[in-house]
Amino acid sequence: MDTRHIRHFMALVECGSFARACEVVHLSQPALSRSIQELERQLGARLFDRGRFGVVLTAHGRAALPHVRGLLAAAESLRQEVEAIDELETGELNIGTGPYPALALMDRVCARFVDRYPAIRLNIRTDNWQELRLAMLDHEIELFVADTGELSGDPDLEITHLPQPEVVVFCRHDHPLTREEGVVWGDLLDYPLAMTRLPEDMERKVQTMSAQQGGLKRRIECDNIAMLAAIVSGSEAISIAPRPIVAGLLDSGKVKTLPVTGIETLQTRYGLLQRSGRPLSPAAVELRSMVLELANLE
């Protein structure tokens, strides 16, 4: 049912005559008459009696009146809701982030977003790039930030590459390797390596670098960055992470970076990902802008 017919019905009820209603809705009398006739045809009932002193509601018209008012109220509520979403005054936003970007970028982005738009419900999923891709294709999230190494060339995704932070090797402040000079990758293999799940190509690089020492045997894999950091600061395990991730621990003195030669190829490839050809909601557009702004301030 066209809401224009509904509005014309209410104008005629409130004005009591076609002449006055035509002025209100800015239609000619024949056009307004056709609109009312179409509504009557759709409902299968005569809504007005037309007389020399104007128009009055029939029994069917009186029965329809409260429903018409409800429809107009619902339409107005819908219009206001849509405008509120456009103005970021209400709504919901679902996003994703990889473990490292969660603590090196997205934490600050989300803090700024919720401070600026407190009425938006922000749902954040932290997971690896494979699960985040599936969540996006299932329409569970609108965008995410993660390593793009395994996702480049995916026709379903649009990738915006981000500036990459420095990657460092870190260990407990009194780790035996902190007393050594000229540390190389092979020296790290004498200790457990604590890392998140790696993209396949980076995993191959790690295995190739470790092959001369018999491969990577002692390993801890965990996507919880806080737990990895706690393991490293409380044991002889060693980890690799973007510097912003461990900045707080470095400042506290709990861990130290190790200058290690031969790890230049182990770099992050963070990117901002969204569905190809699918427009973002107003809230997602704003958060995307914040990601790009804060990423470029690093």
N, C-alpha and C positions, 0 to 999 in steps of 0.2 A: 504494500500500500504506500503510495507516494505521500510523503509528509506535506507536500504542497497542498494537496487536497484537504488534508487535516487542518492546516493553517487557514485555508479559505473557509472551511466549515466554521472554525472558531470566530473568524472575523465577521462572518454573516450573523452568527449568534449574538456577538457583542454589539454589532452595529444595528441590527434589526431591519436593515434594508440593503438591497443590492447596490444602490447608489452610493451610500456611505461606505459600505464594505469595499467597493471598487476603489475608492480613494485611499483606503488604508493599505490594500494589498497592491495598488498600482496596476490594476488590470481593467480592461474594458468590461462592460457588463456582459456581453456575449461570452467572453473568455471565462469570466467568473462563473457564469451559469453553466458552461460546459464542464468546468472543474467540479462543481457540486453534483452535476448529473453523473459524472464518472464515478464519484464516491458513492452515490446512491446505487449505481449499477453494480459496483464491487460488493456492496453490502446487501444488495437485493431488497432494498426497502426505501420508501420515500422518507426523507428526513425533514423537509420543510413544507409547510403550506404557504402558498403565495396568495396574498390578498391585496386589496386596494390600500391598506394601511401598512404594508410591509410584509415581512415573513415571520412565521412562528414555527417552533419545533413541533413536529408530529410526535406521537407516542414513541415511535422508533428513534426519532431524533433525541428525545429526552433520555431514552435508555442509552444512546450512544455517547451522550455528552460527557459523563464522568470518565469513560474510557478514552475519549479523545483528549481530555485534559491530562490524563495519565500518560498517554503517548507523547504529547508535547513536552511534558515535564521530563520524561525519559530521554527524549531527543535533546533537550537542552542540557541535561546532565551529561549525556554522551559528549556533546560539543565542548562543555567545560572540561571534561576529563581529558579529551584529546588535546585541548589547548594547554592544560596543566602539564601533560607529558611533554609537549613541545617546549614549554617554559621550564622544564625540569623541576616541577613542583610536586610531582608524584610519579609513581612507576617503579619498575624493577629492572635491574641490570645484572646479567649473569656473565661472568668472565672467568678466565683461567690463567694460570701462571705455572711455569716450571719451578722446581725447588730453589734454584739459585736466583733467578730474577725475582722470586717472591721476597727475598731479603736484601736484594741489591738495587731494586728499582720499584717493583710493584707495591711494596709496603709504603713508600713515600707517595706514589701516585694515588693509592687508595685513601691514604690519610688526607690528602688535599681534596680528593673528590668528595668524601663524606663530610668534610668540613664545609665545603662550598655548597653541596646539595644534600642536606641532611634528610630531606623527605624521600629520597630515592633509596629503595632497598637494594643494597649491593651484596650479591652472592659471589663468593670467590672460591674457585676450585684449584687446589694445588695438586699437580700430578705430572707425570712425564709426558713428553711431546706426543707419544703415540695415543695415549688415552685422551689427551686434550683434543687431538685431531678428530677422534671418533665422537667425542662429546659435541664438537662443533658441527660435524656432519649430521648428528642426530638432533640439531637445533637446541641443545642444552646450554650452550654458551654462545655469545656473539663474537668474541675475540679472545685471543690469549697471547701471552709472551712466553717464548721458549726457545730452545736451540732449534735452528732450522736446517741443520745438516742433512737430516733424513727426509725433510719435507720439500726441499727445493725441487721445482719441476712438477709439483702436484697441481693438476689443473683445477682442482676444487678449492685451492687456497690462493689468497693474495697475500704476499709477504712484503713487509716493509722492513728492511734491514736496519738495525740499530747500531750506534757506536759500541765498540767492544771494550770491556774493562780489562785491565792487566790481570793475567793469571799467575798465581803464586803457589809455591809449595810451602806448607807450614807444618810445624810440629810442636811438641811440648817445649816450653822455654829451656828446660835442662836436658833435652834429648841428646844422646851421644853424638849425633851428626852435627850438632851446632858447634862442636869443638873441632870439626874436620874442615879442611880447605879443599877446594877443587872437587866438590861433590858432583857426581854424575848420576844419571838415571839408575844405573846398575847398583849404586850404593843404597838406593831407596828400597831395593827388593829384599834386603836383609830384614826388613820390618814390614808389618802389615800395612797395606794401602787401603785407606778408608775413602770411598768415593760413592757418588750417586751413580745410578744407571747411566751408562754412556751410549751415545749414538753408535751405530754399527761401525761407521768409518773411523770414529775416534777410538773405539774399542780395538779395531785392527791395528791402529797406530801404536796403542799401548802394548798390545801383544807382540808386535814386531820389535819395538824397542826393548822388550823384555826377553826376546827369544835367546839372545846370547848367554843369558844367565839361567836358561832352562825354563823360561816362561814366568808368568805372574802366578805365584802359588798362594801367597798369604794375602787374602783380600777380604775387606768388609764392604758390603754394598748396602746402602741405605739412602732413601730419598728424603729423610728427615735431617735437614741441615743442622738444626740445634743438637740433635743426637750425635751426628758426625763430629761436630766441634767439641762436644763433651768427651767423646771417645778419644780424640786426638789430645786434648789438654790433660787427660787423665791417664794416658798410656804412652807406649812407644810407637803407636800407629802414626802414619804420615798421611796427609791429604793434600789435594790440589783443588783450588777454588779461586774464583775472581776475588781480587783484593778487597772490594767493598764488603764481601761476605764476612771476612775475618777482621775487619778494621777495628771493631770493638775489642776483640780478643787481643789483637796486637797492642792496642793502647793500654790494655790492662796488664800486659806482661805475661799473660798465661801461655801464649804461644809466640813463636818466632817464625819468620820466613827463612827458608833455606835457599841460598843462591845455587841453583842446579843448572848445569849446562845440558843442552840436548833436548829441552822440552819446548822449543819454540813452536812446534807444530800443534801443541795442545792448547788451542785457543778457543774461546767461546764464539758462537755464531748466533747470538740472540737476534730475534726478529719479532715483529708484531704481525700476527696472523688473523685473517678474517676470511669469510666465504667469498669466493670470486663471484662477482656480479650480483651480490646481495647487499642492498643498502643497510646501513647501520641505523639503529634507533637514535634519537637525539641524545640520550644519555651516553650511549656507546661512542658517538661522535665526539662528545666532550671528553670522555675518558681517554680516547685514542689521542686527542690533541695533548692531553696532559702527559701521556707516556712519551710522546715525541719530544715535548718540551723538556721534561726532566732528564730523559736519556741524553739529550744533547748538552746538558749542563754538567755532565760527569767530567 
